[in-house]
Amino acid sequence: MSETQVNENQTPQFYLTEDHHPEHSTMLGFWLYLMSDCLIFAVLFATHGVLGRNYAAGPSPADLFDLKIVAVNTAMLLFSSITYGFAMLQMERNARMETLFWLGVTGMFGAAFLALELYEFYHLILEGAGPTRSAFLSSFFTLVGTHGLHVTFGMIWLVTLMVQVKKYGLIAENRRRLMCLSMFWHFLDVIWIGVFSFVYLLGALV
């Protein structure tokens, strides 16, 4: 029998038995996603920069924005970033319950941020300053609303991960997911600092 002839008793294999998932590929892919999100927010900031002074004889930022409420809202999001950092420190210690505690505190700060943002939107619309009132308000609601939508998705992701950690513990997969959410959450903080400075402060004080 020829050596090149296939052994009839040999079972062909159609899959790889070794681990073929590249190391750190998830983190690289998530960084690429964050870069694409940066482009989205860059376009929204540029749009607001162009349209932010077009009031259509309507209210200006100085007439609408309550900087005290916005400052409190900013503090809520920044505190949530700090508490998420505490959660990551507890994860490194492999302390599951402490990690869940700080994730829960982060979720409460995130919920407070969303509640204040919805309160602001509600009162603006109630005063007749809805997104269709002027180009300024259209760009404002689009930029701030897009950020709020990201925070909402982050909250859903956070709750999902808390369930996963409670059920399966701090396994490698959950650690990787918590790292990705950490990057996402801090990214939203950076974007909000830009919103607070460029949209609220610059708009209301200049």
DORO-35164 format. One record per residue (C-alpha): x, y, z. Coordinates in steps of 0.05 Angstrom, whole numbers, plus 5000, padded with zeros to 4 digits. Example, Ala and Ser with C-alpha at 12.3 -4.5 7.8 and 13.67 -1.06 7.14 Angstrom:
524649105156 527349795143 
This chain:
500050005000 502650694982 504851145039 500751715009 494451315010 489551545065 488551035120 481250825117 480950745192 483351455205 477851945224 478652615189 478753235233 475253865211 476854315271 482854545310 484054215376 488854755402 486755435427 486555885365 483656505398 489057045395 491057315463 488458015479 484258035415 478058235454 481458845484 484259045416 477358985384 474359395440 479559935431 477659965358 470360035377 472060615424 475860955368 469660905324 465461195380 470461775385 469161935312 461661945325 462362435383 467462845344 462262945289 456863135341 461563635375 463363935308 455963985289 454364335355 460264805344 457165015278 449865045300 450765235373 449565985360 443465905315 437766055363 432366225312 430066795357 429166285412 432566185480 440066165486 444165715531 444566255584 436966265586 436165515592 441965185629 442065115704 449465015717 448364795789 444264195767 449164045711 454964075761 451363575807 450063135747 457463165728 459362975799 454862365796 458362105733 465362255760 463861915826 461361305786 468161275752 471661275819 467260725848 468360305785 475760375798 474560105868 470859515837 476759365792 481559385852 477058885888 476958455826 484558425827 484058175899 479157645875 473957915924 467357765891 462558065941 466558715947 466858755871 459358685867 458459215921 462459735884 459159555818 452459675853 454760355878 457060525808 450260335781 446760795831 451061385811 449661225738 442261185751 442461865787 446062165727 440761905679 435162145724 437862855727 438962855652 431862635639 429463165688 433263695649 430363465582 423363445611 423664165635 426864415572 421264115530 416064365580 418765075570 418065015495 425464895484 424964215450 429663945397 425464245340 425664965368 432365165337 438664885306 442165005372 437164575410 437264035356 444763965362 444463995438 439263455445 442863015395 449663065428 447463015501 442162495484 447262055447 451662075509 445761905553 444061325508 451061065516 450461115592 443960735588 447160175549 452960185599 447960095656 444759495622 451659205611 453459335684 447358975711 448558395664 455758325688 453558355761 448957765748 454657395712 459557525769 454557315822 453056675784 459956465758 464756875800 470857255777 472856765722 477456985666 471757145619 468257585670 474757945686 475758095612 468558355607 469458795668 475759085638 472059255574 466459585612 471559965652 474460255588 467560425563 465360755628 471661185634 470861375561 463861635575 466662055632 471762375585 466362525534 461962825587 467563285611 467763535539 460263625539 460263995605 465864465584 464064585511 456464555512 454464795581 460065235608 462065555542 454865625520 452265935584 458166385602 460466645535 
